[in-house]
């Protein structure tokens, strides 16, 4: 990019920070602002990026390009000033698209699972010596970072569909994990969501390939209607690459992979849940397409350690285990709770006197709804998402900058769920959640926090008070 000084408005966001780091590594002067200090802003500062806390028109001084995130309002002081001065202004997705020009780009999209899939794909390429550049929407535990700075032509990116900006990309390879009823505040209806993914798929370059979930009827329909080479993955018999003999284990899974009716081999994935087996099938397909040795693919799946806030164990003892997860959509919540099953069937706790595995006994879940609009659009679906929970706590909605919607609240959601199951569900204000859990826990409990807001911070306090460490 032919700019000397690039300023980011909202630089503390996970997507913005990754792009800023890559540009700084290229020798460009980078500055940015955010409303609060965080682990991310501290890391950026240590990289030599100038960080401003708060948004002020003076912050953009000297910049010849301003990049802003979708979370930034049109009346933002820095954004208005930049436009008034005639400084080039672009969205985050446009900046990422510019970075991908001239590369062999692999873009991962989907309503769910794209962070895990894009990070696993990036980790596989790095393990194979492909040295990709990667921008991920979460902190990859293997790297303790959301980016990987490689020196090759390969570029892996997770693309955000929430505001339609993923349509700015034209990748060589696309991975589509699923399409769900999500971000209806932007799309207004599910049909537009599907149409948007179809438009994205059509942007995949000729000569490239689309790797899509064949278990998703909408993805299958999109692929059938496109003149692009495609590979379907999933558990259905019609999928090109599939898995059988799946064994869901304690924080891992193993399966036999079959591609075009031929056995590829046995694989073990070191993150839990059937949904992650599906995600890994798309990555195996990508690896085979790129000619990566099967042994390297196997080892990358085995050694991959997941993403922070994705089924992250914060603390455990012989009495309790505390888990934090980003799940904030009904589909994600059900998949995450289903992944707890191996912990409840005798694979976790051990009787100290007899050495017999007894299993965790009960699930206590704390759910923080994310956005008023999502809660409104998916109220009925949320009410059906917690059947695997023994004791459910609903806490305050995390607004994410949205204004409240009349008639929508955490209490309303709680009452909706109570109509399906009257016992062991309650609304608790966030500042009272820790004390409430301390009052109800008993030996053998799994405590899991769910939500895309700041609910995960409670697990640090819980870890200290329940287990004695964080």
C-alpha positions as CSV (number, residue, x, y, z in Angstrom):
1,X,0.0,0.0,0.0
2,X,1.4,3.4,-1.1
3,X,0.8,5.3,2.1
4,X,3.3,6.7,4.7
5,X,1.0,7.1,7.7
6,X,-2.2,5.1,8.3
7,X,-4.6,5.9,11.2
8,X,-7.1,3.3,12.5
9,X,-10.3,4.4,14.3
10,X,-11.2,1.6,16.6
11,X,-7.8,0.0,16.5
12,X,-8.5,-2.1,19.6
13,X,-10.9,-4.4,17.7
14,X,-9.6,-7.8,17.0
15,X,-9.9,-7.4,13.2
16,X,-8.5,-3.9,13.1
17,X,-5.5,-4.7,15.3
18,X,-4.4,-7.5,13.0
19,X,-4.3,-5.3,9.9
20,X,-2.5,-2.6,11.9
21,X,0.2,-5.0,13.0
22,X,0.8,-6.3,9.4
23,X,1.1,-2.7,8.1
24,X,3.5,-1.8,10.9
25,X,5.6,-4.8,10.0
26,X,5.9,-3.4,6.5
27,X,7.5,-0.2,7.8
28,X,4.4,2.0,7.5
29,X,3.8,4.6,10.3
30,X,0.6,3.4,12.1
31,X,-1.5,5.1,14.7
32,X,-4.9,4.4,16.1
33,X,-7.5,5.3,18.7
34,X,-9.9,3.4,20.8
35,X,-12.2,4.2,23.7
36,X,-10.3,2.1,26.3
37,X,-7.0,0.5,27.0
38,X,-6.8,-3.3,26.6
39,X,-4.4,-6.1,26.1
40,X,-4.6,-5.5,22.4
41,X,-3.8,-1.8,22.6
42,X,-0.9,-2.5,24.9
43,X,0.5,-5.1,22.4
44,X,0.1,-2.6,19.5
45,X,1.9,0.1,21.5
46,X,4.8,-2.3,22.1
47,X,5.0,-2.8,18.4
48,X,5.7,0.9,18.0
49,X,2.2,1.9,17.1
50,X,1.0,5.2,18.5
51,X,-2.2,4.6,20.5
52,X,-4.7,7.3,21.6
53,X,-7.4,6.6,24.2
54,X,-10.6,8.3,23.2
55,X,-11.5,9.8,19.8
56,X,-10.3,13.3,19.0
57,X,-9.9,15.1,15.7
58,X,-6.3,15.8,16.6
59,X,-5.5,12.1,16.6
60,X,-5.4,11.9,12.8
61,X,-2.8,14.5,12.4
62,X,-0.2,13.5,9.7
63,X,-2.2,10.5,8.4
64,X,-2.7,10.1,4.6
65,X,-5.1,7.2,5.0
66,X,-7.8,6.6,7.7
67,X,-9.3,3.2,8.3
68,X,-12.4,2.7,10.3
69,X,-14.3,-0.3,11.7
70,X,-18.0,-1.1,11.3
71,X,-18.4,-0.2,15.0
72,X,-17.6,3.5,14.3
73,X,-20.5,5.9,13.9
74,X,-20.7,8.3,11.0
75,X,-20.5,11.3,13.5
76,X,-17.2,10.1,15.0
77,X,-15.0,13.2,15.4
78,X,-11.9,11.6,13.7
79,X,-14.0,10.2,10.8
80,X,-15.7,13.6,10.2
81,X,-12.4,15.5,10.4
82,X,-10.7,13.1,7.9
83,X,-13.5,13.5,5.4
84,X,-13.6,17.2,5.9
85,X,-9.8,17.5,5.2
86,X,-10.1,15.3,2.1
87,X,-8.0,12.5,3.6
88,X,-8.6,9.1,2.0
89,X,-11.0,7.1,4.2
90,X,-11.8,3.4,3.8
91,X,-13.5,0.6,5.7
92,X,-11.5,-2.2,7.4
93,X,-12.5,-4.7,4.8
94,X,-11.2,-2.5,2.0
95,X,-7.9,-2.2,3.7
96,X,-7.7,-6.0,4.1
97,X,-8.7,-6.5,0.5
98,X,-5.8,-4.2,-0.5
99,X,-3.4,-6.2,1.5
100,X,-4.5,-9.4,-0.2
101,X,-3.9,-8.1,-3.7
102,X,-1.3,-10.1,-5.5
103,X,-1.4,-12.9,-3.0
104,X,-2.8,-16.4,-3.1
105,X,-5.8,-15.7,-0.8
106,X,-7.8,-18.1,1.2
107,X,-10.9,-16.5,2.8
108,X,-13.0,-18.2,5.5
109,X,-16.6,-17.1,6.0
110,X,-19.7,-18.5,7.7
111,X,-22.2,-17.6,10.4
112,X,-20.3,-19.9,12.9
113,X,-16.9,-21.5,13.1
114,X,-14.9,-19.2,10.9
115,X,-12.4,-18.1,13.6
116,X,-11.6,-21.7,14.4
117,X,-11.5,-22.8,10.8
118,X,-9.3,-19.9,9.6
119,X,-6.9,-20.3,12.5
120,X,-6.6,-24.0,12.0
121,X,-6.0,-23.5,8.2
122,X,-3.4,-20.9,9.0
123,X,-1.7,-23.2,11.5
124,X,-1.7,-26.1,9.0
125,X,-0.1,-23.9,6.3
126,X,2.5,-22.6,8.8
127,X,3.3,-26.2,10.0
128,X,3.8,-27.2,6.4
129,X,6.3,-24.5,5.8
130,X,4.0,-22.4,3.6
131,X,4.7,-19.3,5.7
132,X,1.3,-17.6,5.2
133,X,0.3,-14.2,6.4
134,X,-2.9,-14.7,8.4
135,X,-5.5,-12.4,10.0
136,X,-7.7,-14.1,12.5
137,X,-10.7,-12.9,14.5
138,X,-9.4,-14.3,17.8
139,X,-6.2,-15.0,19.7
140,X,-4.7,-18.3,18.5
141,X,-3.4,-20.2,21.5
142,X,-0.5,-21.7,19.6
143,X,0.8,-18.2,18.7
144,X,-0.8,-16.1,21.5
145,X,-1.6,-13.7,18.7
146,X,-4.4,-13.0,16.1
147,X,-1.9,-12.7,13.2
148,X,0.8,-14.7,11.6
149,X,3.4,-12.8,9.6
150,X,4.7,-15.0,6.9
151,X,6.9,-14.1,3.9
152,X,5.2,-16.2,1.2
153,X,2.4,-15.5,-1.4
154,X,-0.2,-17.3,0.8
155,X,-2.7,-15.1,2.7
156,X,-5.4,-16.5,5.0
157,X,-8.2,-14.2,6.3
158,X,-11.3,-14.6,8.3
159,X,-14.0,-12.4,6.7
160,X,-16.9,-10.7,8.6
161,X,-20.3,-11.0,7.0
162,X,-22.1,-9.0,9.7
163,X,-22.2,-5.8,7.6
164,X,-21.8,-7.2,4.1
165,X,-18.2,-6.1,3.8
166,X,-17.0,-9.6,3.0
167,X,-18.2,-9.0,-0.5
168,X,-15.1,-6.8,-1.0
169,X,-12.9,-9.9,-1.3
170,X,-12.3,-12.1,-4.4
171,X,-10.3,-15.0,-3.0
172,X,-8.5,-17.8,-4.8
173,X,-10.0,-20.3,-2.3
174,X,-13.1,-19.8,-0.2
175,X,-14.3,-21.9,2.8
176,X,-17.9,-21.5,3.8
177,X,-18.7,-23.2,7.1
178,X,-22.5,-22.6,7.3
179,X,-25.2,-20.0,6.8
180,X,-27.6,-19.2,9.6
181,X,-30.2,-16.6,10.6
182,X,-27.8,-14.0,12.0
183,X,-27.1,-10.3,11.7
184,X,-30.8,-9.6,10.9
185,X,-30.4,-6.1,12.1
186,X,-28.4,-5.5,8.9
187,X,-29.9,-8.0,6.5
188,X,-33.5,-7.6,7.6
189,X,-34.4,-11.2,6.6
190,X,-32.8,-14.6,6.1
191,X,-33.2,-14.6,2.3
192,X,-30.8,-11.6,2.1
193,X,-28.3,-13.4,4.3
194,X,-28.3,-16.4,1.9
195,X,-28.1,-14.1,-1.2
196,X,-25.1,-12.3,0.3
197,X,-23.2,-15.6,0.8
198,X,-24.1,-16.6,-2.8
199,X,-22.6,-13.3,-4.0
200,X,-19.5,-14.0,-2.0
201,X,-19.1,-17.5,-3.4
202,X,-19.4,-16.2,-6.9
203,X,-16.5,-13.8,-6.3
204,X,-14.1,-16.8,-5.9
205,X,-11.7,-16.6,-8.7
206,X,-12.0,-18.8,-11.8
207,X,-9.4,-21.6,-11.4
208,X,-9.9,-21.5,-7.6
209,X,-12.1,-23.6,-5.5
210,X,-15.0,-23.2,-3.0
211,X,-14.9,-25.6,0.0
212,X,-18.4,-25.5,1.4
213,X,-20.4,-27.4,4.0
214,X,-22.5,-30.0,2.2
215,X,-24.7,-30.5,5.3
216,X,-26.0,-27.0,4.9
217,X,-28.8,-27.0,2.3
218,X,-28.3,-23.4,1.4
219,X,-24.6,-23.8,0.8
220,X,-25.3,-26.9,-1.3
221,X,-27.8,-25.0,-3.4
222,X,-25.3,-22.1,-3.9
223,X,-22.6,-24.5,-5.0
224,X,-24.8,-26.4,-7.4
225,X,-25.7,-23.1,-9.1
226,X,-22.2,-21.8,-9.6
227,X,-19.7,-22.5,-12.4
228,X,-16.8,-22.8,-9.9
229,X,-15.0,-25.9,-8.8
230,X,-16.2,-26.9,-5.4
231,X,-15.6,-29.5,-2.6
232,X,-18.3,-30.3,-0.1
233,X,-17.5,-31.3,3.5
234,X,-19.7,-32.7,6.3
235,X,-21.2,-35.8,7.6
236,X,-23.8,-36.5,4.9
237,X,-23.2,-39.3,2.5
238,X,-23.3,-36.9,-0.5
239,X,-20.4,-34.8,0.8
240,X,-17.0,-35.1,-1.0
241,X,-15.0,-35.3,2.2
242,X,-16.6,-36.7,5.3
243,X,-15.9,-38.4,8.6
244,X,-17.0,-41.7,10.1
245,X,-16.2,-43.6,13.3
246,X,-16.2,-40.3,15.1
247,X,-15.3,-40.4,18.8
248,X,-15.9,-37.4,20.9
249,X,-13.5,-37.4,23.8
250,X,-12.3,-35.3,26.8
251,X,-11.4,-32.0,25.0
252,X,-10.6,-33.8,21.8
253,X,-12.1,-35.9,19.0
254,X,-10.9,-38.6,16.7
255,X,-12.3,-39.7,13.3
256,X,-11.7,-41.5,10.1
257,X,-11.6,-39.2,7.1
258,X,-12.9,-40.3,3.7
259,X,-12.4,-38.2,0.5
260,X,-14.2,-39.1,-2.8
261,X,-15.0,-42.6,-1.3
262,X,-11.4,-43.3,-0.5
263,X,-9.9,-43.4,3.0
264,X,-7.5,-40.6,3.8
265,X,-6.6,-41.8,7.3
266,X,-7.4,-41.4,11.0
267,X,-7.2,-37.9,12.5
268,X,-7.2,-36.6,16.0
269,X,-8.3,-33.0,16.8
270,X,-7.3,-31.4,20.1
271,X,-10.4,-29.2,20.4
272,X,-13.8,-30.6,21.4
273,X,-17.1,-30.9,19.7
274,X,-18.7,-32.4,16.6
275,X,-18.9,-28.9,15.1
276,X,-15.1,-28.8,15.2
277,X,-14.8,-32.1,13.4
278,X,-16.8,-30.6,10.6
279,X,-14.6,-27.5,10.6
280,X,-11.5,-29.6,10.4
281,X,-12.8,-31.5,7.4
282,X,-12.8,-28.3,5.4
283,X,-9.1,-27.7,6.5
284,X,-8.1,-31.2,5.5
285,X,-9.7,-30.7,2.1
286,X,-7.7,-27.4,1.8
287,X,-4.5,-29.2,2.8
288,X,-5.0,-32.0,0.2
289,X,-5.8,-29.4,-2.5
290,X,-2.5,-27.5,-1.7
291,X,-0.5,-30.7,-1.8
292,X,0.3,-30.8,1.9
293,X,1.6,-34.1,3.2
294,X,-1.1,-36.1,5.1
295,X,1.3,-36.5,8.0
296,X,1.7,-32.7,8.3
297,X,-2.1,-32.3,8.2
298,X,-2.5,-35.0,10.9
299,X,0.1,-33.3,13.2
300,X,-1.3,-29.8,12.7
301,X,-4.8,-31.0,13.8
302,X,-3.3,-32.8,16.7
303,X,-1.1,-29.9,17.8
304,X,-3.6,-27.1,17.2
305,X,-4.7,-25.6,20.6
306,X,-7.7,-23.5,19.6
307,X,-8.7,-19.9,20.2
308,X,-9.1,-18.0,23.4
309,X,-12.7,-17.8,24.5
310,X,-13.6,-20.8,22.5
311,X,-14.3,-23.6,25.0
312,X,-11.4,-22.2,27.0
313,X,-10.7,-23.9,30.3
314,X,-9.9,-21.2,32.7
315,X,-9.4,-23.4,35.8
316,X,-10.0,-26.9,37.0
317,X,-9.6,-29.0,40.1
318,X,-10.7,-32.4,41.3
319,X,-14.0,-30.7,42.2
320,X,-14.8,-28.1,39.6
321,X,-14.0,-27.0,36.0
322,X,-14.6,-23.4,34.8
323,X,-15.0,-22.9,31.0
324,X,-15.4,-19.7,29.0
325,X,-16.9,-19.6,25.5
326,X,-17.8,-16.9,23.0
327,X,-21.1,-18.6,21.9
328,X,-23.7,-15.9,21.5
329,X,-26.1,-17.4,18.8
330,X,-28.5,-20.2,19.5
331,X,-26.7,-22.6,17.1
332,X,-23.4,-21.9,18.8
333,X,-24.8,-22.2,22.3
334,X,-26.3,-25.7,21.5
335,X,-23.0,-26.8,19.9
336,X,-20.9,-25.6,22.8
337,X,-23.2,-27.2,25.4
338,X,-23.2,-30.5,23.4
339,X,-19.4,-30.5,23.6
340,X,-19.7,-30.8,27.4
341,X,-21.1,-34.3,27.1
342,X,-17.7,-36.2,27.3
343,X,-17.0,-34.3,30.6
344,X,-20.2,-35.7,32.0
345,X,-19.8,-39.4,31.2
346,X,-16.9,-40.5,33.4
347,X,-13.9,-39.0,31.7
348,X,-13.0,-36.1,34.1
349,X,-13.2,-36.4,37.8
350,X,-11.5,-39.3,39.7
351,X,-12.4,-40.7,43.1
352,X,-9.2,-40.1,45.1
353,X,-9.5,-43.2,47.1
354,X,-10.4,-45.7,44.4
355,X,-9.0,-44.0,41.3
356,X,-12.4,-44.5,39.5
357,X,-13.5,-41.9,36.9
358,X,-16.8,-40.5,38.1
359,X,-17.5,-37.6,35.8
360,X,-18.7,-34.1,36.4
361,X,-22.3,-34.1,37.6
362,X,-23.9,-30.8,36.7
363,X,-23.7,-27.9,34.3
364,X,-24.1,-24.3,35.6
365,X,-24.3,-21.9,32.7
366,X,-24.2,-18.1,32.7
367,X,-25.4,-16.5,29.5
368,X,-24.9,-12.8,28.6
369,X,-27.0,-11.9,25.6
370,X,-25.1,-9.9,23.0
371,X,-27.0,-7.0,21.4
372,X,-30.6,-6.0,21.8
373,X,-31.3,-6.6,18.1
374,X,-30.0,-10.2,18.1
375,X,-32.0,-10.9,21.3
376,X,-35.1,-9.5,19.6
377,X,-34.7,-11.4,16.3
378,X,-33.8,-14.8,17.9
379,X,-35.8,-14.7,21.2
380,X,-37.7,-17.9,20.5
381,X,-34.5,-19.7,19.3
382,X,-32.6,-18.6,22.5
383,X,-35.5,-20.0,24.6
384,X,-34.8,-23.5,23.1
385,X,-31.0,-23.5,23.4
386,X,-30.4,-24.4,27.0
387,X,-31.9,-27.9,27.4
388,X,-28.5,-29.4,28.3
389,X,-28.0,-27.0,31.3
390,X,-28.9,-28.0,34.9
391,X,-28.9,-24.4,36.3
392,X,-29.1,-21.4,34.0
393,X,-28.3,-17.8,34.9
394,X,-29.2,-15.0,32.4
395,X,-27.5,-11.7,33.0
396,X,-27.7,-8.2,31.6
397,X,-27.6,-7.8,27.8
398,X,-24.2,-6.6,26.4
399,X,-25.4,-3.7,24.2
400,X,-22.2,-3.5,22.0
401,X,-23.1,0.1,21.3
402,X,-26.8,-0.5,20.5
403,X,-29.6,1.5,22.0
404,X,-32.1,-0.5,24.1
405,X,-35.1,-1.8,22.3
406,X,-38.5,-1.4,24.1
407,X,-39.8,-4.8,25.3
408,X,-36.4,-6.5,25.0
409,X,-34.3,-7.3,28.0
410,X,-32.5,-10.1,29.8
411,X,-35.5,-10.5,32.1
412,X,-37.8,-10.9,29.1
413,X,-35.5,-13.6,27.7
414,X,-35.4,-15.3,31.1
415,X,-39.2,-15.4,31.3
416,X,-39.4,-16.8,27.8
417,X,-37.1,-19.7,28.8
418,X,-39.0,-20.3,32.0
419,X,-42.1,-21.1,29.9
420,X,-40.2,-24.1,28.6
421,X,-38.5,-25.1,31.9
422,X,-39.6,-23.6,35.1
423,X,-36.9,-24.8,37.4
424,X,-33.3,-23.6,37.9
425,X,-33.3,-20.6,35.8
426,X,-32.9,-17.0,37.0
427,X,-32.0,-13.5,36.1
428,X,-29.0,-12.2,38.0
429,X,-27.3,-8.8,37.5
430,X,-23.8,-9.1,36.2
431,X,-22.2,-7.6,39.4
432,X,-24.0,-10.3,41.4
433,X,-23.3,-13.4,39.3
434,X,-20.1,-14.4,41.1
435,X,-21.6,-14.3,44.5
436,X,-24.7,-16.2,43.2
437,X,-22.5,-19.0,41.8
438,X,-20.6,-19.3,45.0
439,X,-23.9,-19.9,46.8
440,X,-25.1,-22.7,44.5
441,X,-22.0,-24.6,43.4
442,X,-21.4,-28.1,44.7
443,X,-18.7,-30.8,44.1
444,X,-18.6,-32.0,40.5
445,X,-20.0,-28.8,38.8
446,X,-19.0,-27.5,35.4
447,X,-19.3,-23.7,35.4
448,X,-19.5,-22.2,31.8
449,X,-19.9,-18.6,30.8
450,X,-21.4,-17.9,27.3
451,X,-21.5,-14.7,25.3
452,X,-19.6,-12.4,23.0
453,X,-19.5,-9.5,25.4
454,X,-17.4,-9.1,28.6
455,X,-18.9,-12.1,30.5
456,X,-15.6,-13.9,30.2
457,X,-13.9,-11.6,32.7
458,X,-16.0,-13.2,35.4
459,X,-14.2,-16.5,35.0
460,X,-11.0,-14.9,36.2
461,X,-12.7,-14.0,39.5
462,X,-14.5,-17.3,39.7
463,X,-11.2,-19.2,39.1
464,X,-9.6,-17.5,42.0
465,X,-12.5,-17.9,44.4
466,X,-13.5,-21.5,43.4
467,X,-10.3,-23.2,42.3
468,X,-7.7,-20.8,43.8
469,X,-6.0,-19.7,40.6
470,X,-6.6,-18.1,37.3
